[in-house]
Amino acid sequence: MASKSPNIKGATVTVEQTGSPLRRPADQRATLVGLGLNKMHRRRTLEDTPAVRGMIRKVSHLVTIVDSE
């Protein structure tokens, strides 16, 4: 049984870290590291999956989604 993804195959999302992980809970810091972010204004282009969207939602106050250029 194959799982059906609502996202377009090969879709990506670019996120930029806009907030500092200082004085944040350890799980939020770990989520930023899991997204590949560790310093302010770093950008990462990630595969658009439900897992990545959940991680972005968890630290939404520390990151922004950047429009494709």
PLY file of the C-alpha trace (Angstrom):
ply
format ascii 1.0
element vertex 69
property float x
property float y
property float z
element edge 68
property int vertex1
property int vertex2
end_header
0.00 0.00 0.00
1.65 3.23 -1.14
1.15 6.40 0.86
-0.30 9.31 -1.03
1.38 12.66 -0.51
-0.70 15.81 -1.01
2.45 17.70 -2.03
3.80 17.86 -5.55
6.68 15.46 -6.08
9.97 17.33 -5.76
8.42 20.38 -4.07
10.71 22.34 -1.78
10.36 24.99 0.88
13.01 27.56 1.85
13.19 28.65 5.47
15.29 31.38 7.09
16.11 31.59 10.78
14.97 34.95 12.13
14.99 34.31 15.88
17.68 33.33 18.34
17.60 29.91 20.01
19.03 31.43 23.19
16.73 31.02 26.20
14.52 28.58 24.29
13.63 25.05 25.37
16.04 22.32 24.30
13.46 20.71 22.00
13.09 23.94 20.01
16.87 24.24 19.65
17.03 20.62 18.51
14.28 21.27 15.96
16.29 24.15 14.48
19.33 21.88 14.19
17.13 19.23 12.57
16.10 21.81 9.98
19.77 22.58 9.35
19.65 26.01 10.96
21.99 27.16 13.72
22.75 30.84 13.13
20.66 33.90 12.44
19.67 34.62 8.82
20.78 31.22 7.53
18.59 29.77 4.80
17.93 26.14 3.96
15.95 24.66 1.11
14.22 21.51 2.30
11.92 18.91 0.79
8.29 19.87 1.41
7.04 16.94 3.51
4.56 16.76 6.39
7.45 16.10 8.80
9.31 19.23 7.71
6.10 21.28 7.83
5.55 20.08 11.41
9.07 21.08 12.39
8.55 24.52 10.84
5.26 24.89 12.70
6.95 24.00 16.00
9.50 26.82 15.64
7.36 29.19 13.56
8.24 32.07 15.90
11.95 31.58 15.08
11.79 31.03 11.29
10.14 32.49 8.22
9.29 30.83 4.92
11.09 32.63 2.10
9.50 33.00 -1.32
11.30 31.37 -4.21
13.49 33.73 -6.20
0 1
1 2
2 3
3 4
4 5
5 6
6 7
7 8
8 9
9 10
10 11
11 12
12 13
13 14
14 15
15 16
16 17
17 18
18 19
19 20
20 21
21 22
22 23
23 24
24 25
25 26
26 27
27 28
28 29
29 30
30 31
31 32
32 33
33 34
34 35
35 36
36 37
37 38
38 39
39 40
40 41
41 42
42 43
43 44
44 45
45 46
46 47
47 48
48 49
49 50
50 51
51 52
52 53
53 54
54 55
55 56
56 57
57 58
58 59
59 60
60 61
61 62
62 63
63 64
64 65
65 66
66 67
67 68
